[in-house]
Amino acid sequence: MKKISVLLAEDHTIVREGFRKMLEMEDDIEVLSEAQDGRQAVVLAKKFHPDVVLMDIAMPLLNGLEATRQLLKERPLTKVLMLSAHSDDAYVQNAMDSGAMGFLLKQTSAHEVCRAIRE
């Protein structure tokens, strides 16, 4: 069975490590790499060709919105799920406008994150 490959893009190490540990428990999901800023996310997506990128909306050097735009120009078949601690309508709309396929709150359960990756 082919695993769903994932790139984690999150500037907070403890959050990124938590996502990695959570995803490593799933038989059908594989974390390819981790980025700690938007620029690194774009570079790693070009290098590893993930199926899905979990992208934090607010990161240093290049925010998740612009990183998503740049990434999708190079890898249009990659699916981006935007992560945020904020649920304001403007955040959701900006994420969708950037090309993200979904928007997840960081308070979302592990089950829901995995379900979103699979969809």
TAFEN-V519454 format. One record per pair of residues at least 12 apart in sequence whose ideal C-beta (glycine too) atoms are under 6 Angstrom apart, sorted by the first residue. I is the first residue (numbers start at 1). J is the second residue. If there is no record, write none. Layout:
I | J
I | J
This chain:
3 | 28
3 | 30
4 | 29
4 | 51
4 | 117
5 | 30
5 | 32
5 | 50
5 | 51
6 | 29
6 | 31
6 | 50
6 | 52
7 | 32
7 | 33
7 | 44
7 | 45
7 | 50
7 | 53
8 | 34
8 | 54
9 | 35
9 | 41
9 | 53
9 | 55
9 | 56
10 | 56
11 | 36
11 | 37
11 | 59
11 | 60
16 | 34
22 | 110
26 | 114
32 | 48
32 | 50
33 | 48
37 | 59
37 | 60
37 | 61
38 | 59
38 | 61
38 | 62
38 | 63
38 | 67
39 | 61
39 | 62
41 | 67
42 | 67
42 | 70
42 | 71
45 | 71
45 | 75
46 | 74
52 | 79
52 | 117
53 | 80
54 | 81
54 | 83
55 | 68
55 | 80
55 | 82
56 | 83
57 | 82
57 | 84
65 | 94
65 | 98
68 | 80
68 | 98
68 | 99
68 | 100
69 | 98
72 | 99
79 | 101
80 | 100
81 | 102
81 | 104
81 | 116
82 | 95
82 | 100
82 | 103
83 | 104
83 | 106
85 | 106
87 | 105
102 | 116
104 | 116
